[in-house]
Amino acid sequence: MNPPVRASGSVRLLVVGLAWIGATLFGLAVAATTTIGPVVLNVTRSHGVHMGDLVAFSVAYVVALIVTLVAFSV
């Protein structure tokens, strides 16, 4: 039986980097296109951070964290 194949460090680093970049882009896309929930922080009179923006970023960053942990725990 052959041992499991392990990706090189640079490949794992690339995957992790893409996961965090993708998570950030997802959060920004949600924040730019939706107004879900109440405003929790007013940036200007016409712009603010909604609760849905925080939830989207939180979910996306938890997924990126799991990808990071899995990539470096093998």
VMD Tcl script that builds the backbone (N, CA, C; Angstrom):
set m [mol new atoms 222]
animate dup $m
set s [atomselect $m all]
$s set {name element resname resid chain x y z} {
  {N N MET 1 A 0.845 -1.173 0.000}
  {CA C MET 1 A 0.000 0.000 0.000}
  {C C MET 1 A 0.893 1.240 0.000}
  {N N ASN 2 A 0.596 2.158 -0.870}
  {CA C ASN 2 A 1.371 3.395 -0.972}
  {C C ASN 2 A 0.914 4.412 0.068}
  {N N PRO 3 A 1.858 5.221 0.597}
  {CA C PRO 3 A 1.453 6.277 1.527}
  {C C PRO 3 A 0.670 7.361 0.787}
  {N N PRO 4 A -0.188 8.107 1.490}
  {CA C PRO 4 A -0.960 9.159 0.817}
  {C C PRO 4 A -0.040 10.222 0.227}
  {N N VAL 5 A -0.447 10.740 -0.914}
  {CA C VAL 5 A 0.323 11.781 -1.588}
  {C C VAL 5 A 0.040 13.105 -0.897}
  {N N ARG 6 A 1.089 13.840 -0.616}
  {CA C ARG 6 A 0.950 15.120 0.086}
  {C C ARG 6 A 1.363 16.251 -0.849}
  {N N ALA 7 A 0.561 17.291 -0.899}
  {CA C ALA 7 A 0.868 18.443 -1.758}
  {C C ALA 7 A 2.084 19.179 -1.201}
  {N N SER 8 A 2.829 19.786 -2.094}
  {CA C SER 8 A 4.003 20.541 -1.661}
  {C C SER 8 A 3.573 21.778 -0.869}
  {N N GLY 9 A 4.514 22.340 -0.136}
  {CA C GLY 9 A 4.213 23.517 0.681}
  {C C GLY 9 A 3.730 24.689 -0.133}
  {N N SER 10 A 4.284 24.868 -1.325}
  {CA C SER 10 A 3.868 26.015 -2.141}
  {C C SER 10 A 2.452 25.830 -2.674}
  {N N VAL 11 A 2.064 24.599 -2.972}
  {CA C VAL 11 A 0.706 24.342 -3.450}
  {C C VAL 11 A -0.291 24.580 -2.321}
  {N N ARG 12 A 0.049 24.100 -1.113}
  {CA C ARG 12 A -0.841 24.320 0.031}
  {C C ARG 12 A -0.963 25.808 0.340}
  {N N LEU 13 A 0.153 26.527 0.257}
  {CA C LEU 13 A 0.117 27.966 0.505}
  {C C LEU 13 A -0.744 28.676 -0.534}
  {N N LEU 14 A -0.670 28.249 -1.779}
  {CA C LEU 14 A -1.492 28.837 -2.838}
  {C C LEU 14 A -2.972 28.577 -2.576}
  {N N VAL 15 A -3.308 27.362 -2.192}
  {CA C VAL 15 A -4.711 27.023 -1.911}
  {C C VAL 15 A -5.239 27.855 -0.751}
  {N N VAL 16 A -4.434 27.982 0.298}
  {CA C VAL 16 A -4.857 28.766 1.462}
  {C C VAL 16 A -5.017 30.240 1.090}
  {N N GLY 17 A -4.071 30.781 0.343}
  {CA C GLY 17 A -4.169 32.174 -0.091}
  {C C GLY 17 A -5.409 32.422 -0.930}
  {N N LEU 18 A -5.693 31.504 -1.839}
  {CA C LEU 18 A -6.890 31.650 -2.674}
  {C C LEU 18 A -8.163 31.530 -1.841}
  {N N ALA 19 A -8.142 30.697 -0.810}
  {CA C ALA 19 A -9.320 30.569 0.061}
  {C C ALA 19 A -9.609 31.884 0.768}
  {N N TRP 20 A -8.569 32.536 1.299}
  {CA C TRP 20 A -8.781 33.805 2.019}
  {C C TRP 20 A -9.154 34.929 1.050}
  {N N ILE 21 A -8.546 34.950 -0.116}
  {CA C ILE 21 A -8.914 35.967 -1.115}
  {C C ILE 21 A -10.361 35.760 -1.559}
  {N N GLY 22 A -10.735 34.504 -1.814}
  {CA C GLY 22 A -12.110 34.200 -2.212}
  {C C GLY 22 A -13.110 34.567 -1.127}
  {N N ALA 23 A -12.754 34.312 0.132}
  {CA C ALA 23 A -13.642 34.661 1.243}
  {C C ALA 23 A -13.849 36.170 1.325}
  {N N THR 24 A -12.767 36.912 1.140}
  {CA C THR 24 A -12.869 38.371 1.185}
  {C C THR 24 A -13.710 38.900 0.025}
  {N N LEU 25 A -13.480 38.366 -1.173}
  {CA C LEU 25 A -14.265 38.810 -2.328}
  {C C LEU 25 A -15.741 38.465 -2.155}
  {N N PHE 26 A -16.023 37.294 -1.589}
  {CA C PHE 26 A -17.417 36.922 -1.329}
  {C C PHE 26 A -18.063 37.902 -0.353}
  {N N GLY 27 A -17.373 38.201 0.732}
  {CA C GLY 27 A -17.911 39.150 1.712}
  {C C GLY 27 A -18.153 40.520 1.115}
  {N N LEU 28 A -17.208 40.984 0.306}
  {CA C LEU 28 A -17.369 42.287 -0.337}
  {C C LEU 28 A -18.525 42.288 -1.334}
  {N N ALA 29 A -18.697 41.181 -2.051}
  {CA C ALA 29 A -19.803 41.087 -3.011}
  {C C ALA 29 A -21.149 41.130 -2.290}
  {N N VAL 30 A -21.247 40.425 -1.178}
  {CA C VAL 30 A -22.493 40.463 -0.402}
  {C C VAL 30 A -22.731 41.870 0.128}
  {N N ALA 31 A -21.692 42.487 0.668}
  {CA C ALA 31 A -21.838 43.827 1.240}
  {C C ALA 31 A -22.225 44.858 0.179}
  {N N ALA 32 A -21.728 44.691 -1.030}
  {CA C ALA 32 A -21.996 45.672 -2.087}
  {C C ALA 32 A -23.385 45.519 -2.696}
  {N N THR 33 A -23.943 44.313 -2.629}
  {CA C THR 33 A -25.190 44.078 -3.365}
  {C C THR 33 A -26.420 43.871 -2.490}
  {N N THR 34 A -26.260 43.811 -1.177}
  {CA C THR 34 A -27.425 43.540 -0.327}
  {C C THR 34 A -27.517 44.551 0.814}
  {N N THR 35 A -28.677 44.610 1.409}
  {CA C THR 35 A -28.888 45.397 2.633}
  {C C THR 35 A -29.674 44.530 3.605}
  {N N ILE 36 A -29.073 43.418 4.005}
  {CA C ILE 36 A -29.735 42.441 4.868}
  {C C ILE 36 A -29.543 42.843 6.331}
  {N N GLY 37 A -30.635 42.983 7.027}
  {CA C GLY 37 A -30.565 43.268 8.452}
  {C C GLY 37 A -30.385 44.740 8.768}
  {N N PRO 38 A -30.363 45.040 10.056}
  {CA C PRO 38 A -30.222 46.433 10.488}
  {C C PRO 38 A -28.789 46.933 10.289}
  {N N VAL 39 A -28.639 48.231 10.221}
  {CA C VAL 39 A -27.316 48.843 10.120}
  {C C VAL 39 A -26.685 48.821 11.510}
  {N N VAL 40 A -25.484 48.251 11.603}
  {CA C VAL 40 A -24.806 48.179 12.896}
  {C C VAL 40 A -23.701 49.216 13.015}
  {N N LEU 41 A -23.285 49.787 11.890}
  {CA C LEU 41 A -22.255 50.825 11.904}
  {C C LEU 41 A -22.492 51.766 10.734}
  {N N ASN 42 A -22.720 53.041 11.026}
  {CA C ASN 42 A -22.868 54.036 9.968}
  {C C ASN 42 A -21.484 54.551 9.582}
  {N N VAL 43 A -21.157 54.422 8.297}
  {CA C VAL 43 A -19.878 54.928 7.796}
  {C C VAL 43 A -20.049 56.374 7.345}
  {N N THR 44 A -21.092 56.614 6.558}
  {CA C THR 44 A -21.491 57.969 6.168}
  {C C THR 44 A -23.015 58.021 6.307}
  {N N ARG 45 A -23.607 59.124 5.905}
  {CA C ARG 45 A -25.068 59.232 5.987}
  {C C ARG 45 A -25.776 58.209 5.106}
  {N N SER 46 A -25.164 57.855 3.989}
  {CA C SER 46 A -25.823 56.940 3.051}
  {C C SER 46 A -25.160 55.563 2.969}
  {N N HIS 47 A -24.130 55.306 3.741}
  {CA C HIS 47 A -23.445 54.014 3.706}
  {C C HIS 47 A -23.242 53.489 5.119}
  {N N GLY 48 A -23.396 52.175 5.245}
  {CA C GLY 48 A -23.202 51.559 6.554}
  {C C GLY 48 A -22.942 50.072 6.424}
  {N N VAL 49 A -22.613 49.475 7.539}
  {CA C VAL 49 A -22.376 48.037 7.616}
  {C C VAL 49 A -23.637 47.403 8.191}
  {N N HIS 50 A -24.206 46.459 7.441}
  {CA C HIS 50 A -25.414 45.774 7.869}
  {C C HIS 50 A -25.052 44.476 8.589}
  {N N MET 51 A -25.971 43.973 9.374}
  {CA C MET 51 A -25.774 42.711 10.074}
  {C C MET 51 A -25.502 41.574 9.088}
  {N N GLY 52 A -26.161 41.588 7.964}
  {CA C GLY 52 A -25.943 40.555 6.952}
  {C C GLY 52 A -24.525 40.570 6.399}
  {N N ASP 53 A -23.928 41.751 6.307}
  {CA C ASP 53 A -22.536 41.849 5.863}
  {C C ASP 53 A -21.618 41.132 6.845}
  {N N LEU 54 A -21.864 41.342 8.127}
  {CA C LEU 54 A -21.041 40.707 9.159}
  {C C LEU 54 A -21.212 39.193 9.143}
  {N N VAL 55 A -22.432 38.734 8.935}
  {CA C VAL 55 A -22.679 37.292 8.866}
  {C C VAL 55 A -21.976 36.696 7.653}
  {N N ALA 56 A -22.061 37.367 6.508}
  {CA C ALA 56 A -21.415 36.858 5.288}
  {C C ALA 56 A -19.902 36.763 5.464}
  {N N PHE 57 A -19.294 37.807 6.009}
  {CA C PHE 57 A -17.854 37.762 6.248}
  {C C PHE 57 A -17.492 36.675 7.254}
  {N N SER 58 A -18.291 36.531 8.298}
  {CA C SER 58 A -18.004 35.519 9.323}
  {C C SER 58 A -18.043 34.111 8.737}
  {N N VAL 59 A -19.075 33.818 7.978}
  {CA C VAL 59 A -19.198 32.490 7.367}
  {C C VAL 59 A -18.054 32.250 6.387}
  {N N ALA 60 A -17.765 33.236 5.558}
  {CA C ALA 60 A -16.700 33.076 4.568}
  {C C ALA 60 A -15.344 32.878 5.241}
  {N N TYR 61 A -15.083 33.607 6.317}
  {CA C TYR 61 A -13.791 33.480 6.998}
  {C C TYR 61 A -13.690 32.182 7.793}
  {N N VAL 62 A -14.791 31.672 8.296}
  {CA C VAL 62 A -14.750 30.364 8.961}
  {C C VAL 62 A -14.418 29.271 7.944}
  {N N VAL 63 A -14.997 29.351 6.760}
  {CA C VAL 63 A -14.673 28.383 5.706}
  {C C VAL 63 A -13.189 28.489 5.334}
  {N N ALA 64 A -12.680 29.705 5.185}
  {CA C ALA 64 A -11.264 29.879 4.855}
  {C C ALA 64 A -10.370 29.359 5.976}
  {N N LEU 65 A -10.789 29.533 7.214}
  {CA C LEU 65 A -10.024 29.014 8.345}
  {C C LEU 65 A -9.990 27.491 8.327}
  {N N ILE 66 A -11.105 26.866 8.020}
  {CA C ILE 66 A -11.148 25.405 7.940}
  {C C ILE 66 A -10.240 24.909 6.816}
  {N N VAL 67 A -10.270 25.583 5.669}
  {CA C VAL 67 A -9.368 25.226 4.568}
  {C C VAL 67 A -7.912 25.337 5.018}
  {N N THR 68 A -7.595 26.395 5.733}
  {CA C THR 68 A -6.230 26.590 6.230}
  {C C THR 68 A -5.823 25.473 7.189}
  {N N LEU 69 A -6.693 25.160 8.124}
  {CA C LEU 69 A -6.372 24.110 9.097}
  {C C LEU 69 A -6.197 22.755 8.434}
  {N N VAL 70 A -7.056 22.444 7.487}
  {CA C VAL 70 A -6.951 21.164 6.784}
  {C C VAL 70 A -5.694 21.118 5.929}
  {N N ALA 71 A -5.371 22.205 5.270}
  {CA C ALA 71 A -4.209 22.229 4.379}
  {C C ALA 71 A -2.901 22.029 5.141}
  {N N PHE 72 A -2.827 22.540 6.352}
  {CA C PHE 72 A -1.568 22.452 7.090}
  {C C PHE 72 A -1.564 21.373 8.170}
  {N N SER 73 A -2.659 20.640 8.315}
  {CA C SER 73 A -2.672 19.575 9.315}
  {C C SER 73 A -2.299 18.222 8.716}
  {N N VAL 74 A -2.273 18.123 7.415}
  {CA C VAL 74 A -1.965 16.842 6.761}
  {C C VAL 74 A -0.480 16.601 6.762}
}
mol reanalyze $m
mol bondsrecalc $m
mol representation Tube
mol addrep $m
